Amino acid sequence: MPALTIKNLPDELYRSLRDSAKAHRRSLNSEVIVCLEQSLGTVRLDPEAFLDQVRRLRSEIRGPKLTDRFLREAKNAGRP
């Protein structure tokens, strides 16, 4: 697998990467790879899998449907 050395990395960028890696519980190397994948769009999204997940999540929602009418009425409730 190829390796990459980054020279002259600004201190602030290094600290940001380090803090992000810590927050995501990843190594600095893994965090850099994730950032590169996200910025270059190398992570491919399967549209059908995404839609299946959205449909599943929607089916689990309890309560009234959030229509424009429902939201407008809720927003105006209690206003003079």
Secondary structure as UniProt FT lines:
FT   HELIX           11..23
FT   TURN            24..25
FT   HELIX           28..40
FT   HELIX           47..59
FT   HELIX           68..76
FT   TURN            77..78
//
